[in-house]
Amino acid sequence: MTNPNVTPDGGLTTAAQSVVDEIESKEVDFLRLQFTDILGTVKNVAVPASQAEKAFTEGIYFDGSSIEGFVRIQESDMRLMPDPATFAVLPWRDGKSARLMCDVVDTSTAEPFEGDPRYVLRQALARADEMGYQVNAAPEPEFFLFEEDEDGTATTKTNDAGGYFDVAPKDLASDVRRDIIYGLEQMDFEIEASHHEVAEGQHEINFKYDDALSTADNVATFRMVVRAIAAEHGYHATFMPKPIARINGSGMHTHVSLFTEDGENAFHDDDDEFNLSATAHSFLAGVLEHAPAITAICNPTVNSYKRLVPGYEAPVYVAWSDRNRSALIRKPAARVPAASRIELRSPDPSCNPYLALAVIIHAGLDGIERDLEAPDPVRENIYEFDEEKREEYGIDTLPANLGQALTALESDEVVREAIGDHVYEKFVAAKTQEYDDYRVDVSQWELDRYLETF
């Protein structure tokens, strides 16, 4: 693997040199070289800004055996190669730090590490590129703000009683959201909207669509910034899908579109009833076909399935619609052709954004390659259907728990190949252990219900 930051004569590329110059002009003290493990947790190593050029030319070595799902102790040396396109000054108040997202290199082969989630997404985008497409994506990550107790430990006590689109005094977190937005804008995020969500203490901040790799980088950074700025206000921000029973959980609805090499939206067709092209219909059909296995990646925790139940605005049924939000995939209204897209409503913000986008893309491209036909849209409220009517419409349901999702993943060759053998084996091992731990645990609900009854 050649170093993408170094020219043939050994100097820095224009992009890398531009970052080195910006580090100096903005008086950055430290660089946080970041990547994620297979579960989506952001990891980083901080180096003095004076080491920027070395980071670009030589990379920074680290112990891969200490990272979830990476390598064994006897093959632990890994190398981080920073991507200059991801440079952004972090909005912290104590000194100047900047982040650079990194690709992980396997030092034993000098090739990209196949267990790096960013590499997995790059492979999906390479497949799309071979088919003549660029992938754009836009997520809508939701989160809760909770108060902390006197010891600084997170509670599940919300800081307000607000609901959807509420304002002060019900929405008491507008100042926190404002500071989060200011911080994100300092990092060149283009924020489109922010608002209080349906549940008490629940919030959403939407940023503009971008190419899929930049989008995944931004989701990883977004979660980190939200937590840090919330902590400055004395709150705990969580992207846990369902922290409180019997209220809406947090989703990460994900909008996807394909553009051709000449900049045209491959998903748009003026002559179609839904303004969706044949390409879009086939992509949509591919995502629907592989939805059960996709769920294992996009809803990767035991808690994810407490959100995916009827009655709380989360999708459960494998169908699509251009009107209602009870279906798995929605076709949002588009003011201009460039905005034609599909919205997958099942992902939640606990997922690894690189792996999530990778499996969505591969599933959709599989639909295009096989020329799949999308079923008719369902314009009625599927939540009101009984089982007989769902069977009449041919509507399946998503996996009901993590165990079922892992079984679906095991049997779906397309989604397995999307994440690669290394990630598949490590991911399934970690999640099987998580589900087994959950199955053998006895909850307070069970004790309250059964201890004195039987």
Summary of the structure (lengths in Angstrom):
residues: 454
radius of gyration: 22.3
end to end distance: 64.4
largest distance: 78.1
contacts: 1541
relative contact order: 0.11
helix: 39%
strand: 23%
